[in-house]
Amino acid sequence: MSSGVPAYMARRILTLIPLLLGLSLVMFTLVQLAPGDPVLAMMGEQAASNPEYVEQTRKNLGLDQPLPVQYVRWVGNLIQGDLGIAYTFNRTPVLELVGERFWSTIQLQGISLFLGLLIAMPIGIISAMKQYSAADNLVTVGSFIGLALPNFWLALLLQLWVAVELGWLPVLQQRSSQR
């Protein structure tokens, strides 16, 4: 019985490879289909007055290459951990920006998980103990509504409610000018 587990894990890992390739192809295609020119967006309106500079920048970034070449280069950089440069953040590497916010994200996720379990476990126990009651039906309907709502939209509504309506959190935080 234990020999089946490694074989199962190997099959799952092998199926992960085409899945990741497919997802990367979809993401790359969606970025390519987005409207606008990334070079003009990166350089601003001054770039439009100097087409030679725009073409040189496009060449430097490899955007003059055919799409399959760009895709292979992008996947190669991704595998090496090179997520690119955030030009709007003073040319900071994206991986550095992710690293700066990593622990804040982990803390936020930990608090969210804790609060979710703190709310969900008692409600689930009550729902299980009073099966087919009005409380159980209310919890079931509420769960389906919660699953159906887009997370980003619900998050925006909760931010408005908690920060603006209840006043529990600051609406806008000033960044300090010292870094």
DAHUMO-V944788 format. One line per field, one symbol per residue. ss: DSSP state (h for helix, s for strand, l for the rest). phi: phi as a letter, one per 40 degrees, with the letter a starting at -180 (. if undefined). A space follows every 10 residues. Layout:
ss=???
phi=???
This chain:
ss=lhhhhhhhhh hhhhhhhhhh hhhhhhhhhh hhhllllhhh hhhlhhhhhl hhhhhhhhhh llllllhhhh hhhhhhhhhl llllsshhhl lsshhhhhhh hhhhhhhhhh hhhhhhhhhh hhhhhhhhhl lllhhhhhhh hhhhhhhhll hhhhhhhhhh hhhhhlllll lllllllll
phi=.ccccccccc cccccccccc cccccccccc cccccgbccc cccgcccccb cccccccdcc cgccccdccc cccccdcccc gcchbcccbf fccccccccc bccccccccc cccccccccc cccccccccb dgcccccccc cccccccccc dccccccccc ccccccgcbc cbbcccccb
